[in-house]
Amino acid sequence: MVKTKLIYIFFFIQIQTQAISAEPVRVFIEGNLLVSLDNIAGTSIPLSYTGSTIIALSEDIRFFRGVELNLTVPQAYLAYRGGLTVGVYTGLELLPNTGAADIEASRIFFDVLPNKIQTIYQIPLREDHGLRTSPYVTTLNRVSVDAFPILFRITPAMKGMGEEIEKMRFTLNAKPIMSNEGALNLSFRYPEQLSGKPFSLLIDDVLIENVNGEMLLKEGSHHLVVVSEYFRNENRLFFIERGKTLSLTVELQDPTPILVFEAPGDARIYIDGVYVNPSRPLPVEPGQHEIKFLMSDYSIVRPIVVRKGKTYKVVMTVAVDVSESE
């Protein structure tokens, strides 16, 4: 007797498109996953060979380039090559509760589960996401943030796969793919008499049109400059951390020139013939002034030209020279 071996060959077409209309889907929801900045390592859920999960985004996704889904299978599954498929769906009008449910959703991805322990899928969320398919990663078409929550679903490729696979547990981890950005939250404090006066703000030599609110910047060191005819110029370095917000307050200062004095305690100081207290900084008008130091019968007079927005340190020193001769 000649034995005949029947070989079943299954053909699958990988689908990646967002233009598919909704279709009825029978699912078994085993739980939900939230992709959040609070947990950049991701959250995981165990799934059966017919399991599904809902994946949602947190409210704050400013620093997300995409979402990464990492599906880990047990070693025993490798004997079932081509036995399972994976699908990703959007357009969930109603979010099903845990358990079996009949829903309508739009399929944006469908493929055979690869025969390896870990399979990584990446879902871009930005135009400039920079994500690429490789031997290790499958990149789906970009998904609009508004398309979330999405459904991740495992389904058998054939019936009667046996008791062993029915007992297997597959682990899905969902985590954010971070951009190399952080945020700068700037605020400005004005002198009371100059409130609302205009100024120009440059960050890394780029003029910032809207100085109010938050702005995204690349991770690393940055240079801030404030230029104005109403305030003192400001130069400041700051550092942006990936995925974090830096709150920075800039104290805008009156541009009136300031004189700061250092002199012996018994010295008397006059500006343009008027005695001044040298123990505290002295605001003066821009232009030329005359400074006079008096100590007993000794006096020194120095002219000085001061400019707007500058601080000048005026130091009186008394030197004693000692020399030796043959």
C-alpha positions in Angstrom: 0.0 0.0 0.0 1.3 3.4 -0.9 1.0 6.0 1.8 0.1 9.5 0.7 1.2 12.5 2.7 -1.0 15.6 2.4 0.8 18.9 2.6 -1.2 22.0 3.2 0.3 25.3 2.0 -1.1 28.5 3.3 -0.5 31.8 1.5 -0.7 35.1 3.3 -0.4 38.6 2.0 1.0 41.2 4.3 -1.2 44.2 4.5 -0.1 47.6 5.4 -2.7 50.3 4.5 -4.9 52.7 6.3 -7.5 52.9 3.6 -9.3 49.6 4.5 -13.0 49.9 5.5 -14.3 48.5 8.8 -15.0 44.8 9.0 -16.7 42.7 11.6 -14.1 41.0 14.0 -14.7 38.4 16.6 -12.1 39.0 19.4 -11.2 37.8 22.9 -9.9 40.8 24.8 -7.5 39.8 27.6 -6.7 43.3 28.9 -5.5 46.8 28.0 -2.0 48.3 27.6 -1.3 52.0 28.1 1.8 53.5 26.4 3.0 56.3 28.6 5.9 58.6 29.4 5.5 57.4 33.0 6.8 53.9 31.9 9.2 54.2 29.0 10.2 50.5 29.5 6.6 49.6 28.5 3.9 47.5 30.0 3.2 43.8 29.2 0.3 41.4 29.0 0.1 37.6 28.5 -2.0 36.5 25.5 -3.4 33.2 24.4 -3.1 32.0 20.8 -6.5 33.6 20.2 -6.0 36.6 22.4 -6.3 40.3 21.7 -5.5 43.5 23.6 -6.4 47.2 23.3 -3.4 49.5 23.2 -4.0 53.2 24.1 -1.8 56.3 24.3 -1.5 58.6 27.3 -2.4 62.2 27.0 1.2 63.4 26.8 2.8 62.1 23.7 4.9 65.1 22.7 8.1 63.1 22.8 6.8 60.0 21.0 8.1 59.0 17.5 6.1 55.9 17.6 5.0 52.8 19.5 6.9 49.5 19.7 5.2 46.2 20.1 7.4 43.3 21.2 5.8 39.9 21.0 7.6 37.0 22.8 6.6 33.4 22.1 7.5 30.3 24.1 10.2 28.0 22.7 7.7 25.3 22.0 5.8 27.5 19.5 8.7 27.2 17.0 7.5 23.7 16.1 4.3 25.3 14.8 5.9 27.4 12.0 3.3 29.5 10.2 0.6 28.4 12.7 -0.5 31.9 13.9 -1.1 35.3 12.4 -0.9 38.8 13.8 -3.3 41.7 13.0 -3.4 45.3 14.0 -6.7 47.2 13.8 -7.9 50.8 14.2 -11.2 52.5 14.0 -12.6 51.1 17.2 -15.9 53.0 17.7 -16.7 51.1 20.8 -14.0 49.7 23.2 -14.9 46.2 24.2 -14.7 45.0 27.8 -12.5 42.0 28.8 -13.7 38.8 27.3 -15.3 37.8 24.0 -16.8 40.5 21.8 -18.0 41.2 18.3 -16.7 44.5 17.0 -16.0 46.4 13.8 -12.5 47.7 13.1 -10.3 48.6 10.2 -7.3 46.3 9.7 -4.0 48.1 9.0 -1.6 45.1 9.3 -1.9 41.4 8.9 0.9 38.8 8.6 2.1 35.4 9.6 3.8 35.4 13.0 7.6 34.9 12.2 9.2 31.7 13.5 11.4 33.3 16.1 11.2 33.9 19.9 10.8 37.7 19.6 9.1 39.7 17.0 9.1 43.5 17.0 6.6 45.8 15.3 7.0 49.6 15.2 4.1 51.9 14.6 5.2 55.5 13.6 3.2 58.4 14.9 5.1 61.3 13.1 5.9 62.3 9.6 9.6 62.5 10.5 9.7 59.3 12.5 12.9 57.9 10.9 11.8 54.3 11.6 12.7 51.6 9.0 12.0 47.9 8.5 15.0 45.7 9.0 15.6 42.0 9.6 14.9 42.6 13.2 12.0 45.1 13.1 8.8 45.4 11.0 7.7 49.0 10.6 4.0 49.5 9.9 2.5 52.5 8.0 2.3 55.7 10.1 -0.8 55.7 12.2 -2.6 58.9 13.2 -2.6 59.6 16.9 -6.4 60.0 16.5 -6.6 56.4 15.4 -5.8 55.1 18.9 -6.8 53.0 20.8 -5.8 50.2 18.5 -6.4 46.5 18.6 -3.6 43.9 18.5 -4.8 40.4 17.7 -3.4 36.9 17.5 -5.3 34.3 15.5 -4.7 30.7 14.4 -3.9 30.2 10.8 -5.8 26.8 10.8 -8.2 24.8 12.9 -7.3 21.9 15.2 -3.8 23.0 16.1 -3.8 20.8 19.2 -3.9 21.1 22.9 -0.3 22.2 23.4 -0.6 25.5 21.5 -3.9 26.1 23.3 -2.0 26.2 26.6 0.8 28.5 25.4 1.1 32.0 26.6 2.5 34.8 24.4 3.8 38.0 26.0 3.2 41.4 24.3 5.0 44.5 25.5 4.0 47.9 24.3 6.3 50.9 24.9 7.0 54.4 23.4 9.7 55.0 20.9 11.2 58.2 22.2 12.4 61.2 20.2 15.7 62.8 21.2 13.7 65.9 22.5 12.7 67.6 25.6 10.6 70.6 26.3 11.4 74.1 27.5 8.8 76.0 29.5 9.9 79.7 29.6 8.5 82.4 31.7 9.7 86.0 32.1 9.6 88.3 35.1 9.5 92.1 34.4 10.6 95.1 36.4 7.4 96.8 37.6 8.1 100.0 35.7 8.9 98.1 32.4 6.1 95.5 32.4 5.2 94.5 28.8 8.1 96.2 27.1 9.3 94.2 24.0 12.4 92.1 23.7 13.9 89.6 21.2 14.6 86.0 22.3 17.1 83.8 20.5 17.8 80.2 21.2 20.9 78.7 19.6 21.0 81.9 17.4 17.5 81.3 16.1 14.9 84.0 16.6 11.9 82.7 18.6 8.7 84.3 17.4 6.4 83.0 20.1 8.1 83.3 23.5 5.1 82.2 25.5 4.3 78.6 26.0 6.3 75.4 25.6 8.8 74.6 22.9 10.4 71.3 21.9 14.2 71.2 21.7 16.8 68.5 21.0 18.4 66.8 23.9 21.6 68.6 25.0 23.0 72.0 25.8 21.4 75.2 24.4 22.1 78.9 24.5 19.5 81.5 25.3 19.9 85.3 24.6 17.6 88.1 25.4 18.2 91.4 23.5 16.2 94.6 24.1 16.6 98.3 24.3 14.4 98.2 27.4 16.2 95.5 29.4 19.7 94.3 30.1 20.9 91.7 27.7 20.7 88.2 29.0 23.0 85.2 28.1 22.3 81.8 29.6 23.1 78.2 29.0 20.7 75.4 29.8 20.4 71.7 29.3 17.4 69.7 27.9 16.9 66.1 29.0 15.2 63.6 26.8 11.5 63.3 27.5 11.5 65.9 30.2 10.3 69.5 30.6 12.6 72.2 31.9 10.9 75.2 33.5 13.1 78.3 33.3 12.3 81.8 34.5 14.3 84.7 33.1 14.5 87.8 35.3 14.4 90.8 33.0 16.4 93.7 34.5 16.3 97.4 34.2 19.1 98.5 31.8 20.1 101.6 33.9 23.9 101.5 34.3 25.2 100.4 37.7 28.3 101.4 39.5 29.7 99.1 42.2 32.5 100.5 44.4 35.4 99.0 46.3 37.4 101.4 48.5 38.9 101.6 51.9 36.4 102.2 54.7 37.5 105.8 55.4 37.3 106.9 51.7 34.7 109.3 50.6 33.3 109.0 47.0 31.7 111.7 44.9 30.0 111.4 41.5 29.8 114.6 39.5 30.4 116.5 42.8 27.7 114.7 44.8 28.6 112.4 47.7 27.4 108.8 47.3 27.2 105.8 49.7 29.8 103.3 48.4 28.3 100.4 50.3 25.6 99.7 47.8 25.3 99.7 43.9 24.6 103.0 42.4 22.4 103.5 39.3 23.5 106.4 37.1 22.4 107.9 33.8 24.3 106.7 30.6 27.0 109.1 29.5 30.2 110.7 30.9 30.7 111.1 34.7 33.4 112.2 37.1 34.4 110.0 40.0 36.3 111.6 42.9 37.9 109.6 45.8 39.0 111.4 49.0 41.1 110.0 51.8 42.3 112.6 54.3 44.2 115.1 52.1 44.7 112.6 49.3 42.3 112.7 46.3 41.9 110.9 43.0 39.7 112.0 40.1 38.8 109.7 37.2 36.4 110.3 34.3 34.2 107.4 33.2 31.8 106.8 30.3 28.9 104.4 31.1 26.6 102.7 28.7 23.1 101.5 29.0 22.7 97.9 30.3 26.2 97.7 31.8 27.6 97.3 35.3 30.9 98.9 36.2 33.1 98.0 39.1 35.1 100.9 40.4 38.0 100.0 42.7 40.2 102.3 44.7 43.5 100.8 45.7 46.3 102.2 47.8 49.7 100.8 46.8 52.9 100.8 48.8 56.1 100.4 46.9 59.3 99.3 48.7 62.7 99.4 46.9 66.2 98.5 48.0 69.3 100.4 46.9 73.1 99.8 47.4 
